[in-house]
Amino acid sequence: MVIGGGRMGAALVVGWLRAGMKADSVAIVEKDDSRRNELARIIPGVYLDATATASAHSVVVAVKPADAVQACDLAKRSGARRMLSIMAGIPIRSLESWTGSGLAVLRAMPNTPALVGAGVSALASGARATEQDVEWAESLLGAVGSVVRVDEACLDAVTGLSGSGPAYVFRVVEVLAEAGVRAGLPVDTSRKLARETVIGAARLLAESDEEPETLRAQVTSPGGTTEAGLAILEDHGIASAFYDAVEAASERSKKLGGGGL
Ligand SMILES: NC(=O)c1ccc[n+]([C@@H]2O[C@H](COP(=O)([O-])OP(=O)(O)OC[C@H]3O[C@@H](n4cnc5c(N)ncnc54)[C@H](OP(=O)(O)O)[C@@H]3O)[C@@H](O)[C@H]2O)c1
């Protein structure tokens, strides 16, 4: 059962169905009527309800953090024995206290490329979760991308890196396009070149066995154009800009989550 059929909840279910799960084995609890109608259209065959009336063995909570207590109460009343939360910032100990004893709790931080099956999620487990529970959560998250296991204490840093990371990359595309225009390209041409460059580089990284350092070295001839461009990025502090961005986003995640674990 999935509680919360928003963007992330729906993306997960679509991924599971693509991976071979039967639609009639999934229930989505979604309180918004118009969203339920939309879900019926985009994911036909799944059981949809406004509240958790059916019982469930396993629950995924995908509501906004502000709705966490209510969703945990629904999970508890469904009789589930394990629960995976993808809510940002809500610690496992809070989830355990809201669901009561007996429920194994796991917590993950996915990112938006999950919407196209190319996400990466970090997964942490509570004390009551068994290896089987962790494997269950890994297979659910694995249907929409890659999964890494982490200690819960790492999840704020994960949020700063891979949670916020897609936005950093989109910003790089925007800035590259602006740079192309400043260098004399028409706007549309520059936007297309910037976008396709980042998509192509990401695919090359995904499909090659090489590390990013090697791929970079392969296009950087001594005294050549790429070397000249990279030297400027370093001079302008590209490394410290990203270090500070990840740190600031991690700190913000810690604060939003109530000051850490
Ligand atoms: N989007 C991301 O990149 C991302 C990444 C990592 C983690 N997350 C986490 O994933 C969670 C979901 O994000 P999202 O973007 O998918 O949010 P969303 O689109 O707002 O989806 C949440 C849905 O759950 C519904 N809902 C809320 N309380 C409910 C309840 N008690 N019973 C049934 N349905 C309920 C909401 O309905 P109403 O609109 O009527 O309230 C809404 O349709 C968040 O906690 C977020 O922190 C998101």
The ligand as an SDF file (V2000), in Angstrom:
LIG
                    3D

 48 52  0  0  0  0  0  0  0  0999 V2000
    9.8040   15.3140   -5.1270 N   0  0  0  0  0  0  0  0  0  0  0  0
   11.0500   15.0050   -4.7720 C   0  0  0  0  0  0  0  0  0  0  0  0
   12.0540   15.2580   -5.4320 O   0  0  0  0  0  0  0  0  0  0  0  0
   11.3140   14.2510   -3.5230 C   0  0  0  0  0  0  0  0  0  0  0  0
   12.5800   13.7150   -3.3150 C   0  0  0  0  0  0  0  0  0  0  0  0
   12.8050   13.0000   -2.1550 C   0  0  0  0  0  0  0  0  0  0  0  0
   11.8010   12.8650   -1.2440 C   0  0  0  0  0  0  0  0  0  0  0  0
   10.5970   13.4310   -1.4730 N   0  0  0  0  0  0  0  0  0  0  0  0
    9.5680   13.2910   -0.4760 C   0  0  0  0  0  0  0  0  0  0  0  0
    8.5050   12.5620   -1.0240 O   0  0  0  0  0  0  0  0  0  0  0  0
    7.3210   12.9560   -0.3860 C   0  0  0  0  0  0  0  0  0  0  0  0
    6.2580   13.1540   -1.4390 C   0  0  0  0  0  0  0  0  0  0  0  0
    6.6660   14.1850   -2.3320 O   0  0  0  0  0  0  0  0  0  0  0  0
    5.7840   14.5370   -3.6130 P   0  0  0  0  0  0  0  0  0  0  0  0
    6.5520   15.5450   -4.3840 O   0  0  0  0  0  0  0  0  0  0  0  0
    5.3410   13.2920   -4.2690 O   0  0  0  0  0  0  0  0  0  0  0  0
    4.5340   15.2300   -2.8670 O   0  0  0  0  0  0  0  0  0  0  0  0
    3.0520   15.4920   -3.3950 P   0  0  0  0  0  0  0  0  0  0  0  0
    3.0470   15.5270   -4.8990 O   0  0  0  0  0  0  0  0  0  0  0  0
    2.4960   16.6440   -2.6140 O   0  0  0  0  0  0  0  0  0  0  0  0
    2.2940   14.1610   -2.9700 O   0  0  0  0  0  0  0  0  0  0  0  0
    1.7550   13.8820   -1.7170 C   0  0  0  0  0  0  0  0  0  0  0  0
    0.2910   13.4210   -1.9190 C   0  0  0  0  0  0  0  0  0  0  0  0
   -0.1460   12.7370   -0.7490 O   0  0  0  0  0  0  0  0  0  0  0  0
   -1.4720   13.1970   -0.4480 C   0  0  0  0  0  0  0  0  0  0  0  0
   -1.7310   13.0160    0.9960 N   0  0  0  0  0  0  0  0  0  0  0  0
   -1.3140   13.7880    2.0150 C   0  0  0  0  0  0  0  0  0  0  0  0
   -1.7380   13.2780    3.2050 N   0  0  0  0  0  0  0  0  0  0  0  0
   -2.4140   12.1510    2.9320 C   0  0  0  0  0  0  0  0  0  0  0  0
   -3.0760   11.1740    3.7400 C   0  0  0  0  0  0  0  0  0  0  0  0
   -3.1080   11.2650    5.0570 N   0  0  0  0  0  0  0  0  0  0  0  0
   -3.6790   10.1480    3.1230 N   0  0  0  0  0  0  0  0  0  0  0  0
   -3.6310   10.0380    1.8000 C   0  0  0  0  0  0  0  0  0  0  0  0
   -3.0300   10.9260    0.9610 N   0  0  0  0  0  0  0  0  0  0  0  0
   -2.4170   11.9710    1.5290 C   0  0  0  0  0  0  0  0  0  0  0  0
   -1.4480   14.6540   -0.8650 C   0  0  0  0  0  0  0  0  0  0  0  0
   -2.7780   15.1220   -1.0180 O   0  0  0  0  0  0  0  0  0  0  0  0
   -3.0660   16.7100   -0.7780 P   0  0  0  0  0  0  0  0  0  0  0  0
   -2.3600   17.4130   -1.8960 O   0  0  0  0  0  0  0  0  0  0  0  0
   -4.5590   16.8010   -0.8320 O   0  0  0  0  0  0  0  0  0  0  0  0
   -2.4870   17.0680    0.5600 O   0  0  0  0  0  0  0  0  0  0  0  0
   -0.6700   14.5830   -2.1810 C   0  0  0  0  0  0  0  0  0  0  0  0
   -1.5050   14.2720   -3.2710 O   0  0  0  0  0  0  0  0  0  0  0  0
    7.6330   14.2220    0.4240 C   0  0  0  0  0  0  0  0  0  0  0  0
    7.6750   13.9070    1.8020 O   0  0  0  0  0  0  0  0  0  0  0  0
    8.9990   14.6160   -0.0400 C   0  0  0  0  0  0  0  0  0  0  0  0
    9.7530   15.1520    1.0470 O   0  0  0  0  0  0  0  0  0  0  0  0
   10.3190   14.1020   -2.6150 C   0  0  0  0  0  0  0  0  0  0  0  0
  1  2  1  0
  2  3  2  0
  2  4  1  0
  4  5  1  0
  4 48  2  0
  5  6  2  0
  6  7  1  0
  7  8  2  0
  8  9  1  0
  8 48  1  0
  9 10  1  0
  9 46  1  0
 10 11  1  0
 11 12  1  0
 11 44  1  0
 12 13  1  0
 13 14  1  0
 14 15  2  0
 14 16  1  0
 14 17  1  0
 17 18  1  0
 18 19  2  0
 18 20  1  0
 18 21  1  0
 21 22  1  0
 22 23  1  0
 23 24  1  0
 23 42  1  0
 24 25  1  0
 25 26  1  0
 25 36  1  0
 26 27  1  0
 26 35  1  0
 27 28  2  0
 28 29  1  0
 29 30  1  0
 29 35  2  0
 30 31  1  0
 30 32  2  0
 32 33  1  0
 33 34  2  0
 34 35  1  0
 36 37  1  0
 36 42  1  0
 37 38  1  0
 38 39  2  0
 38 40  1  0
 38 41  1  0
 42 43  1  0
 44 45  1  0
 44 46  1  0
 46 47  1  0
M  CHG  2   8   1  16  -1
M  END
$$$$
